[in-house]
Amino acid sequence: MRAMYLANYFVAGCIASSFLGWVASLHPTTARAIAFLLAALGIVWTAAWLLDYSLSQLLKISIQQLQAVLVSVLAFLIIGLGVFLCS
């Protein structure tokens, strides 16, 4: 059951990232806004890697689970970037 939840979250993240990449390819203003959103997400993602021990205690999950989430977020961003570059 837990694997199904994780797979669904991964697919939902890939869909959201692909949608943002597609929207960014439609108009330069939206591309700028989504670039700002991705830059903010990158800062938060980097901070989460730097603060992984304290963040895992705050969220009450193991460090391995937090790092798995962070790696999957990187995978969504790569997929979304691919959609943006290909459209």
C-alpha positions in Angstrom: 0.0 0.0 0.0 2.8 2.4 0.9 4.5 1.8 -2.4 1.3 2.6 -4.2 1.1 6.0 -2.3 4.7 6.8 -3.2 4.2 5.9 -6.8 1.1 8.1 -7.0 3.0 11.0 -5.4 5.8 10.5 -7.9 3.4 10.5 -10.9 1.5 13.5 -9.5 4.8 15.4 -9.1 5.9 14.5 -12.7 2.5 15.6 -14.0 2.7 19.0 -12.2 6.3 19.6 -13.3 5.5 18.7 -16.9 2.5 21.0 -16.8 4.6 23.9 -15.4 7.2 23.3 -18.2 4.4 23.3 -20.8 2.9 26.5 -19.4 6.4 28.1 -19.3 6.8 27.4 -23.0 3.6 29.2 -24.0 4.6 32.8 -23.1 7.8 34.6 -21.9 6.0 36.2 -18.9 4.9 32.9 -17.6 8.4 31.5 -18.3 9.8 34.2 -16.1 7.3 33.5 -13.3 7.9 29.8 -13.4 11.6 30.3 -13.5 11.2 32.4 -10.3 9.1 29.6 -8.8 11.8 27.0 -9.7 14.6 29.1 -8.3 12.7 29.4 -5.0 12.1 25.6 -5.0 15.8 25.1 -5.7 16.7 27.2 -2.7 14.3 25.3 -0.5 15.6 22.0 -1.9 19.2 22.9 -1.2 18.3 24.1 2.4 16.5 20.8 2.9 19.7 18.9 2.0 21.8 21.0 4.3 19.3 20.7 7.2 18.4 17.1 6.7 19.0 15.9 10.2 17.0 18.6 11.9 14.3 18.5 9.2 13.9 14.8 9.6 13.4 15.1 13.3 10.9 18.0 12.8 8.9 15.9 10.3 9.4 12.7 12.4 10.6 10.6 9.4 13.9 8.9 8.9 16.8 10.6 7.1 16.6 7.9 4.3 13.0 8.7 3.7 13.7 12.5 3.5 16.6 11.9 1.1 14.4 9.7 -1.0 11.8 12.5 -1.2 14.5 15.0 -2.1 15.8 12.8 -4.9 12.3 12.2 -6.3 11.8 16.0 -6.3 15.0 16.3 -8.4 13.6 13.7 -10.8 10.3 15.7 -11.2 12.3 18.8 -11.9 14.4 17.1 -14.5 11.3 15.7 -16.2 9.7 19.2 -16.2 12.8 20.8 -17.6 12.8 18.2 -20.4 9.2 19.1 -21.3 10.1 22.8 -21.3 13.1 22.2 -23.5 11.3 19.9 -25.9 8.3 22.2 -26.4 
